[in-house]
Amino acid sequence: MIEVVLVASATLGIVLYLQARFSAREIRRNRDRSIASMVILDRSSR
């Protein structure tokens, strides 16, 4: 019984870790894109 709990918690930990890495990558990509678009908008407004 304890083995089932350990395997389930380890699996959940791995899934959450991978999800956090993927989310961080998406956030970083979106932030870089928004910074680039702000630079373009700033240049076009001059």
ABEGO torsion letter per residue (X at the ends): XAAAAAAAAAAAAAAAAAAAAAAAAAAAAAAAAAAAAAAAAAAAAX
